[in-house]
Amino acid sequence: MALAIRAEGLVKHYGETKALDGVDLEVPEGKVVGVLGPNGAGKTTAVRVLATLLRPDAGHATVHGHDVVKNPRAVRSLIGLTGQYASVDEDLSGTENLVLLARLLDYSRAGAKAKACELLEQFELTDAAGRAAKTYSGGMRRRLDLAASLVGNPSVLYLDEPTTGLDPHARNEVWAVVRKLVSNGVTVLLTTQYLEEADQLADSITVFDHGRVVAEGRPDELKRRVGGQTLQVRPTSLRDLDVVYRILGDLTGARPTRDDDTGLLTAPVNDPVLLSTLVRKLDEAGITADELALRLPSLDEVFLSLTGKRNEGSLV
Amino acid sequence: MSTIALDRGVRHGFALAWRGILKIRKNPEQLADVTIAPIILLVMFTYLFGGALAGNTDAYLQMLVPGILVMNILQASMTAGVQLNTDVSKGVFDRFRAMPIARSAPLVGAVLADVVRYVVCVVVLMIVATVMGYRVQTGPAELLIAAGLAIAFGLCFCWASVFVGMLLKTPQAVQGIMIVLIMPLTFGSNVFVGTSTMPGWLKAWADISPVSMLSDALRGLLNGGAIAGPLTGSLIWMAGAVAVFFPLAMWAYRKRV
């Protein structure tokens, strides 16, 4: 399969800090690759190198065969970039933002207006088109940001933490937009701190830690390595702990971990239906629970299992 | 650079200048330094010191207006650096840089947008001066030439502000440094008083400073009098400012961006 992005041995130092320490990355055409990692793992640095904003100290990278250092202009005409923080002009309206970018991409005056209208429509921002971007909600701003990165009809799109700081509703909106883009054949490099986001959107995931790639694979492969979901239950009364421990153990066929101080019981599960079974069994036994949840492994747990050490800048 | 590339560069510069002008329109308070500040200076100096310095305020006003125009254009020209410094740290600048446009387009755009501020400055100042009793002694053609010269002066010296703007980290620092540089430059001149009572070292500088030269050239153009000498001096200063600060500004800009 043809590669849209190929990076080999990327290195970038900031003084003593190695932001990138020999990163290889391959993104096949038309696919979504998720780069997963905590703050400071080098995700944004990698995107900035691939977007021609930063020269690597060593290694090289190409986008559709064009070298990001030797031929940045060719790369720039192929890519769209959505930064970690919405990179639109706050003082300008939605329309003005998009018209400006279209004019910079050599659209005619009328063509620029038409393109702006089309994108605002597509991203359901038509009603807010005339308002300054600073009056937009977080979700609207991200949508405008995404629209802005699509003015040049890019074939490769970089989404640098596109949903960080968004509420779940706005996050779902952004996800829907990304899915639609991918169905139109755009290649996407997505960075995220959330396993769930990578899971939802990416065809494959690359895990970064301290500027290195520590794992790669399809989401289900990674999750299997991490240990999948866990069921957590905390009975209201500590006296019920033994009974619940037994029920949970019978149900999952595993030995739950047990915290006698907080009363929290945790057991790995591979079938989400077990949650409702557990609810029924507790009900039958007349036991109430303060906490009862099915959890995906957190990024911390992914890290713990992939790198064998706890992630320093904890974020989940 | 081929002509096509140059043509696109200019077009992109204009697109970004349009952005700057839209921002001014949406935040008109950004124009305070080229509207309210010059008016306050003009009123204050005329009515507070005019009588003492020139016998009566009307005579002082005639001498002061061309000089205060120079002073305010110079102050307005420092915005380019502050504005660019603010812009560079924002995400939207990354977006521009990741687009297939000339690297210098945002710079050209910022400087072009500044012309609007210079024009506002000249127009506001001339209107207020006229209301206060100032009269152009020559004609409309001279007035236009004087206005054009003042704006060109701003465009030449704004590269110093771009240079400082690209060297320093924060917009506040840029503003601070520029005020420190511009204050002595404008007051150490013949804008407010003749240089004859100044100590020798100061007089030597004030007689040839760019601010004095242009003030005299504008006095010649607006009030009548010698033009050739001060005009030549002004043009030499302007050429010198471009020759020194344009390359420095471009160097600092390329390093930063």
HADDOCK unambig.tbl for C-alpha pairs under 7 A between the chains (distance, minus, plus):
assign (segid A and resid 51 and name CA) (segid B and resid 98 and name CA) 6.16 0.50 0.50
assign (segid A and resid 52 and name CA) (segid B and resid 98 and name CA) 6.53 0.50 0.50
assign (segid A and resid 53 and name CA) (segid B and resid 97 and name CA) 6.87 0.50 0.50
assign (segid A and resid 53 and name CA) (segid B and resid 98 and name CA) 6.52 0.50 0.50
assign (segid A and resid 73 and name CA) (segid B and resid 100 and name CA) 5.28 0.50 0.50
assign (segid A and resid 76 and name CA) (segid B and resid 98 and name CA) 5.57 0.50 0.50
assign (segid A and resid 76 and name CA) (segid B and resid 99 and name CA) 5.11 0.50 0.50
assign (segid A and resid 76 and name CA) (segid B and resid 100 and name CA) 5.10 0.50 0.50
assign (segid A and resid 77 and name CA) (segid B and resid 99 and name CA) 6.53 0.50 0.50
assign (segid A and resid 77 and name CA) (segid B and resid 100 and name CA) 5.44 0.50 0.50
assign (segid A and resid 81 and name CA) (segid B and resid 95 and name CA) 6.68 0.50 0.50
assign (segid A and resid 83 and name CA) (segid B and resid 91 and name CA) 6.84 0.50 0.50
assign (segid A and resid 85 and name CA) (segid B and resid 91 and name CA) 6.76 0.50 0.50
assign (segid A and resid 86 and name CA) (segid B and resid 91 and name CA) 6.95 0.50 0.50
assign (segid A and resid 87 and name CA) (segid B and resid 91 and name CA) 4.35 0.50 0.50
assign (segid A and resid 87 and name CA) (segid B and resid 92 and name CA) 4.35 0.50 0.50
assign (segid A and resid 87 and name CA) (segid B and resid 95 and name CA) 6.86 0.50 0.50
assign (segid A and resid 88 and name CA) (segid B and resid 92 and name CA) 5.26 0.50 0.50
assign (segid A and resid 89 and name CA) (segid B and resid 92 and name CA) 6.17 0.50 0.50
assign (segid A and resid 91 and name CA) (segid B and resid 23 and name CA) 6.25 0.50 0.50
assign (segid A and resid 92 and name CA) (segid B and resid 23 and name CA) 7.00 0.50 0.50
assign (segid A and resid 100 and name CA) (segid B and resid 15 and name CA) 6.46 0.50 0.50
assign (segid A and resid 103 and name CA) (segid B and resid 15 and name CA) 6.49 0.50 0.50
assign (segid A and resid 104 and name CA) (segid B and resid 12 and name CA) 5.42 0.50 0.50
assign (segid A and resid 104 and name CA) (segid B and resid 15 and name CA) 6.63 0.50 0.50
assign (segid A and resid 104 and name CA) (segid B and resid 101 and name CA) 6.89 0.50 0.50
